[in-house]
Amino acid sequence: MRDIRTLIRDKKLVSGDVLPSEAALATELDVSRTIAREALRGLAALRILEVGNGRRARVAAADADALSMILDHTVYTGQLSIQQILDVRRTLELRTASLAALRRSDAEARELLDVVGQMFEALEENAPETIMELDIRFHEIIARASGNALYSILVDSFRVITRQTWAIGWRSRATYENRQENIRCHERIATAILAQDPGRAEAAIGEHFDSAVTVLLRAGVT
């Protein structure tokens, strides 16, 4: 696996480029085809390569899947707590909101406001799962608007944790008014980013995370 990664660097391959065939890799790296095949599968599991039946391996585009699996594993095995994850996420998203306010495109600003509008509509329809998916999308748009692809990968990786805890927060915000206020907090973040006001965007998203932490602590999530 290490040798294949070295080969990718030496050949200056980029996302989407095709690697040599399994047989050619085995010859070049002086290993059996079985070892070459297992190495390719291992790199595919890490999302470094894309491997499909009947197709040669390609260099994969960076995504959050591998990191997401690690976060999921560390939480389920007690190596990290939900609150520790939230602490790191809060720190990252203060920065992404600030950068998004400075760098966002008009389309991204409109998309954020559109998502907020859909959240309000879903609240009226009592559709919490729809709101959860919109909430995840909202934060991922902000990360993308920051202009730094690494922030997108990191924030996207948190979706697995969000799906574990979101319903707890929803139940804890038991009244319509509390749930509406949570969406209004998203609206304040979106309007600050639209206004290209990094200070206000950072303050609004800090308020959002402080509320989320408090709600989960009250529900016994540590």
Secondary structure as GFF3:
##gff-version 3
##sequence-region A 1 222
A	DSSP	alpha_helix	2	10	.	.	.	ID=ss1
A	DSSP	alpha_helix	22	29	.	.	.	ID=ss2
A	DSSP	alpha_helix	33	45	.	.	.	ID=ss3
A	DSSP	beta_strand	49	50	.	.	.	ID=ss4
A	DSSP	beta_strand	58	59	.	.	.	ID=ss5
A	DSSP	alpha_helix	65	76	.	.	.	ID=ss6
A	DSSP	alpha_helix	82	103	.	.	.	ID=ss7
A	DSSP	alpha_helix	106	124	.	.	.	ID=ss8
A	DSSP	alpha_helix	128	145	.	.	.	ID=ss9
A	DSSP	alpha_helix	149	157	.	.	.	ID=ss10
A	DSSP	alpha_helix	159	172	.	.	.	ID=ss11
A	DSSP	alpha_helix	176	194	.	.	.	ID=ss12
A	DSSP	alpha_helix	198	218	.	.	.	ID=ss13
###
